[in-house]
């Protein structure tokens, strides 16, 4: 699951740096994948802060 959380956090940062529909879609997909594996939004936010 930690790989999925990290991928979601990376996608969040990518969207923050270059907000467009492509990065938004990628972020949504990766966050959903992480949540499907049991991660919470707080887990992803924490990974985003520490990366």
C-alpha positions, 0 to 999 in steps of 0.5 A: 500500500505504501507504493500506492500512497507515494504514487498518489502523493507524487500525483498531488504534487505534480498537479499542484505544480502544473494544474491541468486536466491531465494531471488532475485525472492522473491524481484522481486515479492514483488517489482512488487506487490508494484508497482502494488499497486501504489508504486514507486521504490523511495518509496521502496528505502525510506522504505529500508533506514528507516528500 
